[in-house]
């Protein structure tokens, strides 16, 4: 199996398509960048799909090619960890609309020979899932032992169970929601407007200039990053402490440590992420409303599913608070689905699912082993 060119790190496939999108467009061909870890069992029964969050990528447990940093979920994925390549065949792909190899605004439009830019069709969470389904067909995976995701990845996990109920045996949904609230949409709109107000955006046609809208994207990242944290966590980490100075400057440099931290987050983000992709993926999450896709009743989304579900929330997450997870649990109960749920304590807000969380790891490990 290790000799199969389809499997391994830093993989890319161009699938002929067409992929019919929720917006009505047909996307063809469909490029998907992905990675796999472990060995696919002869019966294909050990495949686990990990879905990344908004600014994530396929490098779930391998070093990022641009930053050189370890994968974004190495606390969960790896030998001896809950998602273990010695037991599982792990798949993680860059979502369509993304910017690390899958079809998106930065990839080449075959009709023009130039980057798509803003002519790339608007995509949805369900479109991302349909593209992943095409990838699984390419890999020879008929059914997933589990689909796992946090934040936007959790939305994909929910959409998987609703869109392809016969292909999912278990779904792990972490720090997520079944639809975006008005507040969620509002924060995203601030970020999009920051990008589009940057004169270097040029209506999305900045690829040939080599001068992307870095300032606008950095501000978008700064605003979004605040929503990933908690007030208690910010206070504990930074408080009102000054940055490399003993007194206020009475100017507009980064006097406070928290200001310097946010500026660093914004600047480092633009090195690895495409501004147009940020527009497209935030729009996809804003459009997400699983109940709306199923006649206005969330329970209807799960009636055809035979999967086991596990939902995890964090008590300091105000972006996707525990009430959002409880609403999903209630809908799963109404649909007669097998579901477990836990709210974990953490000072880290929404970001808790990416940080050190022994409780989360224990829950995930137990849930996966229970279905083995």
MOLINRA-V103913 format. One record per pair of residues at least 6 apart in sequence whose ideal C-beta (glycine too) atoms are under 8 Angstrom apart, sorted by the first residue. I is the first residue (numbers start at 1). J is the second residue. D is the distance in Angstrom with one decimal. If there is no record, write none. Layout:
# MOLINRA-V103913
I|J|D + I|J|D
This chain:
# MOLINRA-V103913
1|7|6.5 + 1|39|5.0 + 1|40|6.0 + 2|8|7.7 + 2|39|7.1 + 6|13|7.5 + 6|36|7.8 + 6|138|6.8 + 6|139|5.7 + 6|140|7.8 + 7|36|4.7 + 7|40|7.2 + 7|139|7.5 + 8|35|7.3 + 8|36|6.2 + 9|35|5.0 + 9|36|7.9 + 9|37|7.9 + 9|62|5.2 + 10|35|6.7 + 10|62|7.8 + 10|65|7.5 + 11|33|7.2 + 11|34|5.3 + 11|35|6.2 + 11|36|6.9 + 12|31|6.9 + 12|32|7.2 + 12|33|5.0 + 12|34|7.6 + 12|101|5.6 + 13|31|7.5 + 13|32|5.5 + 13|34|7.5 + 13|135|7.0 + 13|138|5.7 + 14|29|5.0 + 14|30|7.3 + 14|31|5.2 + 15|29|6.1 + 15|30|4.6 + 15|31|7.8 + 15|32|6.7 + 15|134|5.2 + 15|135|7.5 + 15|138|6.3 + 16|28|6.5 + 16|29|5.4 + 16|30|7.8 + 17|26|7.1 + 17|27|5.9 + 17|28|3.5 + 17|29|5.4 + 17|30|4.7 + 17|134|7.7 + 18|26|4.1 + 18|27|6.3 + 18|28|3.8 + 18|30|8.0 + 19|26|7.0 + 19|27|4.5 + 19|28|6.9 + 19|30|5.1 + 19|96|7.8 + 19|127|7.1 + 19|130|6.0 + 19|131|6.0 + 19|134|6.7 + 20|26|5.7 + 20|130|8.0 + 21|27|6.0 + 21|121|5.5 + 21|122|7.8 + 21|123|6.0 + 21|124|7.3 + 21|127|4.9 + 22|123|7.7 + 22|124|4.4 + 22|126|5.8 + 22|127|5.7 + 22|287|7.9 + 23|121|5.7 + 23|122|5.1 + 23|123|7.4 + 23|124|7.4 + 25|121|3.8 + 27|96|7.3 + 27|103|6.3 + 27|121|6.4 + 29|103|7.8 + 29|110|7.0 + 30|96|6.9 + 30|103|5.5 + 30|131|5.8 + 30|134|6.3 + 31|101|6.7 + 31|102|5.6 + 31|103|4.5 + 31|107|5.9 + 32|93|5.4 + 32|94|7.1 + 32|96|7.4 + 32|101|7.7 + 32|102|5.1 + 32|103|7.5 + 32|131|6.2 + 32|132|7.9 + 32|134|7.3 + 32|135|5.0 + 33|58|5.6 + 33|93|6.7 + 33|94|4.5 + 33|98|7.9 + 33|100|5.7 + 33|101|2.5 + 33|102|5.1 + 34|58|5.2 + 34|91|6.4 + 34|92|6.5 + 34|93|3.7 + 34|94|6.9 + 34|135|6.1 + 35|58|4.9 + 35|59|6.7 + 35|60|7.0 + 35|61|7.9 + 35|62|6.2 + 35|91|7.7 + 35|92|5.6 + 35|93|7.9 + 36|89|6.6 + 36|90|6.4 + 36|91|5.3 + 36|92|8.0 + 36|139|7.3 + 37|61|6.1 + 37|77|7.1 + 37|85|4.1 + 37|88|7.9 + 37|89|7.6 + 37|90|4.2 + 38|46|7.6 + 38|84|7.7 + 38|85|3.4 + 38|86|6.9 + 38|87|7.5 + 38|88|5.5 + 38|89|4.7 + 38|90|5.5 + 39|85|7.9 + 39|89|6.1 + 40|46|7.0 + 40|47|6.4 + 40|89|4.2 + 40|139|7.5 + 40|140|7.2 + 40|141|7.0 + 41|89|6.8 + 44|140|6.8 + 44|141|5.7 + 44|142|5.8 + 44|143|6.9 + 45|143|7.4 + 45|145|6.1 + 46|87|6.6 + 46|88|5.2 + 46|89|5.1 + 46|145|5.7 + 47|88|7.5 + 47|89|4.7 + 47|90|8.0 + 47|91|6.5 + 47|136|7.7 + 47|139|8.0 + 47|141|4.6 + 47|143|7.5 + 47|144|5.3 + 47|145|5.8 + 48|83|6.0 + 48|88|4.8 + 48|89|7.0 + 48|90|5.3 + 48|91|7.1 + 48|144|6.7 + 48|145|5.6 + 48|146|4.9 + 48|147|7.4 + 48|148|6.4 + 48|368|7.8 + 49|91|5.0 + 49|92|7.4 + 49|132|6.6 + 49|136|7.4 + 49|144|5.3 + 49|146|7.6 + 49|147|4.6 + 49|148|7.2 + 49|160|7.4 + 50|60|5.3 + 50|73|7.0 + 50|77|7.0 + 50|83|7.1 + 50|90|6.3 + 50|91|7.0 + 50|92|4.5 + 50|147|7.9 + 50|148|5.2 + 50|149|6.7 + 50|153|7.2 + 51|92|7.7 + 51|95|7.8 + 51|128|8.0 + 51|132|7.5 + 51|147|6.6 + 51|148|7.0 + 51|149|3.5 + 51|152|7.6 + 51|153|3.7 + 51|154|7.6 + 51|156|3.8 + 51|157|5.8 + 51|160|7.8 + 52|58|7.2 + 52|60|6.9 + 52|72|7.2 + 52|92|6.6 + 52|94|7.5 + 52|95|6.9 + 52|149|7.3 + 52|152|7.5 + 52|153|5.3 + 53|149|7.5 + 53|150|5.9 + 53|151|3.9 + 53|152|4.8 + 53|153|5.1 + 53|354|7.8 + 54|151|6.6 + 54|152|4.7 + 54|224|7.9 + 54|281|5.6 + 54|282|6.9 + 54|285|6.5 + 55|221|7.8 + 55|269|7.2 + 55|273|6.0 + 55|278|7.7 + 55|281|8.0 + 56|72|5.5 + 56|152|8.0 + 56|153|7.1 + 57|64|7.3 + 57|72|7.5 + 57|94|5.3 + 57|98|6.8 + 57|100|4.3 + 58|92|4.9 + 58|93|5.4 + 58|94|4.6 + 58|100|6.4 + 58|101|7.4 + 59|65|7.3 + 59|71|4.9 + 59|72|6.9 + 59|92|7.8 + 59|100|7.6 + 60|71|5.0 + 60|72|6.3 + 60|73|4.9 + 60|74|8.0 + 60|77|5.6 + 60|90|7.5 + 60|92|4.2 + 61|70|7.9 + 61|71|4.2 + 61|73|6.6 + 61|74|5.3 + 61|77|4.2 + 61|78|5.6 + 61|90|7.5 + 61|92|8.0 + 62|71|5.2 + 63|69|6.7 + 63|70|6.0 + 63|71|6.9 + 64|70|7.9 + 64|71|7.2 + 64|272|7.0 + 65|100|8.0 + 66|271|6.4 + 66|272|4.7 + 67|268|7.7 + 67|271|7.2 + 67|272|5.8 + 71|77|7.1 + 72|354|6.4 + 73|354|6.9 + 75|81|7.5 + 75|354|7.7 + 75|355|7.4 + 75|356|6.1 + 75|357|7.4 + 75|361|7.1 + 76|82|5.7 + 76|83|5.6 + 76|360|7.8 + 76|361|6.3 + 76|364|6.7 + 77|83|4.5 + 77|85|7.8 + 77|90|6.4 + 78|84|7.2 + 78|85|7.2 + 79|85|6.5 + 79|86|5.8 + 80|86|7.9 + 81|361|7.2 + 82|361|5.2 + 82|364|4.4 + 82|365|3.9 + 82|368|6.3 + 83|90|6.0 + 83|148|7.0 + 83|364|7.3 + 83|368|7.2 + 87|372|7.9 + 88|145|7.1 + 88|368|7.9 + 89|141|7.7 + 91|135|7.4 + 91|136|7.4 + 91|139|6.9 + 91|141|7.3 + 93|102|6.7 + 93|131|7.8 + 93|132|5.9 + 93|135|5.5 + 94|100|4.6 + 94|101|5.4 + 94|102|4.1 + 95|102|6.3 + 95|128|4.4 + 95|131|7.4 + 95|132|8.0 + 95|156|7.6 + 95|281|7.0 + 96|102|5.1 + 96|103|4.9 + 96|104|6.4 + 96|123|5.7 + 96|127|6.4 + 96|128|5.7 + 96|131|4.6 + 97|103|7.6 + 97|104|4.8 + 97|105|7.5 + 97|120|7.4 + 97|123|4.7 + 97|128|7.1 + 97|277|6.1 + 97|280|4.2 + 97|281|5.3 + 97|284|6.3 + 98|104|5.2 + 98|277|5.7 + 98|281|6.8 + 99|105|7.9 + 99|106|5.1 + 99|273|6.0 + 99|274|3.6 + 99|276|8.0 + 99|277|4.0 + 102|131|7.4 + 103|120|7.8 + 103|131|7.7 + 104|116|7.2 + 104|120|6.3 + 104|274|7.2 + 104|276|7.6 + 104|277|5.3 + 104|280|6.7 + 105|115|6.8 + 105|116|4.9 + 105|117|5.5 + 105|118|6.6 + 105|120|4.3 + 105|204|6.7 + 105|274|6.8 + 105|276|3.7 + 105|277|6.0 + 105|279|7.8 + 105|280|6.1 + 106|115|5.6 + 106|116|7.5 + 106|207|6.6 + 106|274|4.7 + 106|276|6.6 + 106|277|6.5 + 107|115|6.7 + 107|116|6.3 + 108|114|6.7 + 108|115|6.1 + 108|116|7.5 + 109|115|7.0 + 109|116|4.6 + 109|119|6.6 + 109|120|7.6 + 114|207|7.8 + 114|208|7.7 + 115|207|4.4 + 115|208|8.0 + 117|203|7.7 + 117|204|4.1 + 117|205|5.2 + 117|207|6.9 + 117|276|6.4 + 118|203|6.4 + 118|204|3.5 + 118|205|7.7 + 118|276|6.5 + 118|279|7.9 + 120|276|7.5 + 120|280|6.7 + 122|280|6.7 + 122|283|6.0 + 122|284|7.7 + 123|280|6.3 + 123|284|5.4 + 124|284|5.3 + 124|287|5.3 + 124|288|7.0 + 125|152|7.4 + 125|155|4.9 + 125|156|5.9 + 125|159|5.1 + 125|284|5.6 + 125|285|6.9 + 125|287|7.5 + 125|288|4.6 + 126|159|5.2 + 126|163|5.9 + 126|293|7.0 + 127|284|7.5 + 128|156|5.9 + 128|159|7.8 + 128|284|6.9 + 129|156|5.6 + 129|159|4.6 + 129|160|5.4 + 129|163|5.4 + 129|164|7.3 + 130|163|7.0 + 132|156|7.5 + 132|160|7.6 + 133|163|7.8 + 133|164|5.9 + 133|167|7.2 + 136|142|7.7 + 136|144|7.4 + 136|167|7.4 + 142|167|7.0 + 143|166|7.4 + 143|167|5.2 + 143|168|7.4 + 143|169|6.5 + 144|160|7.6 + 144|167|6.0 + 144|168|5.2 + 144|169|6.4 + 144|170|7.9 + 145|169|5.5 + 145|170|6.6 + 145|368|7.8 + 145|371|7.0 + 146|168|7.7 + 146|169|6.6 + 146|170|4.1 + 146|171|6.9 + 146|172|6.2 + 146|368|6.2 + 146|371|7.2 + 147|156|7.4 + 147|157|4.6 + 147|160|4.7 + 147|161|7.4 + 147|168|5.6 + 147|170|7.6 + 147|171|5.3 + 147|172|7.3 + 148|157|6.4 + 148|171|7.8 + 148|172|4.2 + 148|174|7.5 + 148|364|7.4 + 149|155|7.3 + 149|156|5.2 + 149|157|4.3 + 149|172|7.4 + 149|173|6.8 + 149|174|6.9 + 149|176|7.1 + 150|174|3.9 + 150|175|5.1 + 150|176|6.6 + 150|353|3.9 + 150|354|7.1 + 151|174|7.6 + 151|175|5.6 + 151|176|5.8 + 151|319|7.9 + 151|320|6.8 + 151|350|6.8 + 151|353|6.9 + 152|176|7.6 + 152|281|7.4 + 152|285|5.4 + 153|174|7.7 + 153|176|7.4 + 154|173|4.2 + 154|174|5.5 + 154|175|6.6 + 154|176|2.6 + 154|177|7.6 + 154|320|7.9 + 155|176|5.7 + 155|177|7.2 + 155|178|7.8 + 155|285|6.7 + 155|288|5.3 + 155|290|7.9 + 157|171|4.8 + 157|172|6.5 + 157|173|5.0 + 157|176|7.6 + 158|171|7.0 + 158|173|5.8 + 158|176|7.1 + 158|178|6.2 + 158|290|5.8 + 158|301|7.4 + 158|328|7.1 + 159|288|7.9 + 159|290|6.8 + 160|167|7.4 + 160|168|5.3 + 160|171|6.7 + 161|168|5.1 + 161|171|4.8 + 161|301|7.7 + 161|302|6.4 + 161|305|4.7 + 161|307|5.2 + 161|309|7.3 + 162|290|6.3 + 162|293|7.3 + 162|294|6.8 + 162|301|4.0 + 162|302|6.5 + 162|304|7.9 + 162|305|7.0 + 165|302|8.0 + 165|304|4.2 + 165|305|4.1 + 165|306|6.9 + 165|307|7.1 + 166|304|8.0 + 166|306|8.0 + 168|305|7.0 + 168|307|4.8 + 169|306|7.9 + 169|307|5.8 + 169|308|7.1 + 169|371|6.4 + 170|307|5.5 + 170|308|4.6 + 170|309|7.4 + 170|310|7.4 + 170|367|7.2 + 170|368|7.4 + 170|371|5.2 + 171|307|5.2 + 171|308|7.5 + 171|309|5.1 + 171|310|7.4 + 172|309|7.9 + 172|310|5.0 + 172|312|7.5 + 172|364|6.2 + 172|367|6.5 + 172|368|8.0 + 173|309|6.9 + 173|310|7.3 + 173|311|5.0 + 173|312|7.4 + 173|325|7.4 + 173|328|6.8 + 174|311|7.6 + 174|312|4.6 + 174|313|7.9 + 174|353|4.8 + 174|360|7.1 + 175|312|6.9 + 175|313|6.2 + 175|314|5.9 + 175|317|5.5 + 175|319|8.0 + 175|320|5.4 + 175|350|5.8 + 175|352|6.9 + 175|353|4.5 + 176|320|5.5 + 176|324|7.3 + 176|325|7.3 + 177|184|7.9 + 177|320|4.6 + 177|324|3.8 + 177|325|7.6 + 177|327|7.9 + 177|328|7.6 + 178|288|7.9 + 178|289|7.5 + 178|290|4.5 + 178|291|6.5 + 178|298|5.6 + 178|301|7.8 + 178|324|7.0 + 178|327|6.4 + 178|328|5.2 + 178|331|7.3 + 179|288|5.9 + 179|289|3.9 + 179|290|6.3 + 179|291|6.6 + 179|292|7.2 + 180|188|7.9 + 180|285|5.7 + 180|286|5.1 + 180|287|7.8 + 180|288|5.7 + 180|289|7.3 + 184|285|7.4 + 184|286|7.1 + 184|319|7.0 + 185|286|4.7 + 187|223|6.5 + 187|224|6.5 + 187|227|5.6 + 188|224|7.7 + 188|282|4.1 + 188|283|7.7 + 188|285|7.1 + 188|286|5.6 + 190|220|7.5 + 190|223|5.3 + 191|219|7.6 + 191|220|3.3 + 191|221|7.6 + 191|223|5.5 + 191|224|5.6 + 191|278|6.9 + 191|282|6.4 + 192|220|7.1 + 192|278|7.6 + 192|279|5.4 + 192|282|6.2 + 192|283|7.6 + 194|216|4.6 + 194|217|7.5 + 194|219|4.1 + 194|220|4.6 + 194|223|7.1 + 195|201|5.9 + 195|213|5.5 + 195|216|4.2 + 195|217|5.5 + 195|220|5.5 + 195|275|5.0 + 195|278|6.3 + 195|279|6.2 + 196|213|8.0 + 196|216|7.1 + 196|279|7.6 + 197|216|6.0 + 198|213|3.5 + 198|214|7.7 + 198|215|5.4 + 198|216|3.0 + 198|217|7.4 + 198|275|7.8 + 199|213|7.8 + 200|206|5.8 + 200|209|7.4 + 200|211|5.3 + 200|212|6.2 + 200|213|4.4 + 200|214|7.1 + 200|215|7.5 + 200|216|7.6 + 201|213|4.0 + 201|216|6.3 + 201|275|6.7 + 202|209|7.2 + 204|276|5.2 + 204|279|7.9 + 206|212|5.1 + 206|213|6.4 + 206|275|7.6 + 212|270|7.2 + 212|274|7.5 + 212|275|5.7 + 213|275|4.9 + 214|270|4.4 + 214|275|7.9 + 216|275|6.8 + 217|266|7.7 + 217|269|6.8 + 217|270|4.9 + 217|273|7.0 + 217|275|4.5 + 217|278|6.2 + 218|263|7.7 + 218|266|3.2 + 218|267|5.7 + 218|269|6.6 + 218|270|5.4 + 219|266|6.4 + 220|266|8.0 + 220|278|6.2 + 221|265|6.0 + 221|266|4.6 + 221|269|4.1 + 221|270|7.5 + 221|273|7.9 + 222|262|4.5 + 222|263|7.1 + 222|265|6.3 + 222|266|4.4 + 225|262|6.4 + 225|265|4.9 + 225|266|7.8 + 226|262|7.3 + 227|318|7.5 + 227|319|4.6 + 227|350|6.7 + 228|319|6.6 + 228|349|6.1 + 228|350|4.6 + 228|351|4.5 + 229|348|7.2 + 229|349|4.6 + 229|350|7.4 + 229|351|6.3 + 230|316|3.9 + 230|317|7.5 + 230|318|7.0 + 230|347|6.3 + 230|348|6.6 + 230|349|3.4 + 230|350|8.0 + 232|316|6.2 + 232|347|5.3 + 233|316|6.9 + 233|347|4.7 + 233|348|5.3 + 233|349|5.6 + 234|258|6.2 + 236|347|6.3 + 237|258|8.0 + 237|261|8.0 + 238|256|7.0 + 238|257|4.5 + 238|258|4.1 + 238|261|6.6 + 239|257|7.9 + 240|256|6.4 + 241|256|7.0 + 241|257|4.9 + 242|248|7.1 + 242|255|5.8 + 242|256|6.3 + 242|257|6.9 + 243|254|5.4 + 243|255|6.5 + 243|256|6.1 + 243|257|4.7 + 243|259|6.9 + 243|260|4.4 + 245|255|7.0 + 248|255|5.4 + 249|255|5.5 + 254|260|4.1 + 254|263|5.8 + 290|298|6.0 + 290|301|4.9 + 291|297|6.1 + 291|298|4.0 + 291|300|7.7 + 291|301|6.9 + 291|331|7.8 + 293|301|6.9 + 294|300|3.9 + 294|301|4.4 + 297|331|7.9 + 298|327|7.0 + 298|328|7.1 + 298|331|3.8 + 299|331|4.4 + 299|332|7.6 + 299|334|3.9 + 299|335|4.5 + 300|335|7.6 + 301|331|7.2 + 301|335|7.8 + 302|309|8.0 + 302|331|6.5 + 302|332|5.5 + 302|335|4.0 + 302|337|5.2 + 303|335|4.9 + 303|336|7.8 + 305|335|7.5 + 305|337|6.2 + 307|337|7.1 + 307|338|7.8 + 308|337|7.9 + 308|338|4.7 + 308|339|7.6 + 308|340|8.0 + 308|367|7.6 + 308|370|7.8 + 308|371|5.9 + 309|332|5.5 + 309|337|5.8 + 309|338|6.7 + 309|339|4.2 + 309|340|7.3 + 310|339|7.3 + 310|340|5.0 + 310|341|7.4 + 310|363|6.9 + 310|364|7.5 + 310|367|4.5 + 311|325|4.7 + 311|328|6.0 + 311|329|5.8 + 311|339|6.8 + 311|340|7.5 + 311|341|4.6 + 311|342|7.7 + 312|325|7.5 + 312|341|7.7 + 312|342|5.7 + 312|343|7.8 + 312|344|6.4 + 312|353|7.4 + 312|360|5.9 + 312|363|6.0 + 312|364|7.8 + 313|320|7.4 + 313|321|7.2 + 313|322|4.2 + 313|324|7.5 + 313|325|4.1 + 313|326|7.9 + 313|341|7.8 + 313|342|7.8 + 313|343|4.9 + 313|344|7.3 + 314|322|7.7 + 314|343|7.1 + 314|344|5.4 + 314|345|7.6 + 314|346|4.7 + 314|348|7.4 + 314|349|7.2 + 314|350|7.2 + 314|352|4.3 + 314|353|7.1 + 315|322|6.6 + 315|343|5.7 + 315|344|7.1 + 315|345|5.4 + 315|346|6.9 + 316|346|5.9 + 316|347|6.1 + 316|348|6.9 + 316|349|4.9 + 316|352|7.2 + 317|349|5.5 + 317|350|4.5 + 317|352|6.7 + 318|349|6.8 + 318|350|7.5 + 319|349|7.4 + 319|350|4.3 + 320|350|6.4 + 322|343|4.9 + 325|341|6.5 + 325|343|7.5 + 326|341|7.4 + 329|339|5.7 + 329|341|4.8 + 332|339|4.2 + 333|339|6.6 + 340|367|7.0 + 342|359|7.9 + 342|363|5.7 + 344|352|7.3 + 344|357|6.7 + 344|359|4.7 + 344|360|6.0 + 344|363|7.7 + 345|359|7.7 + 346|352|3.8 + 346|355|7.7 + 346|357|6.4 + 348|355|5.2 + 352|360|7.6 + 353|360|6.6
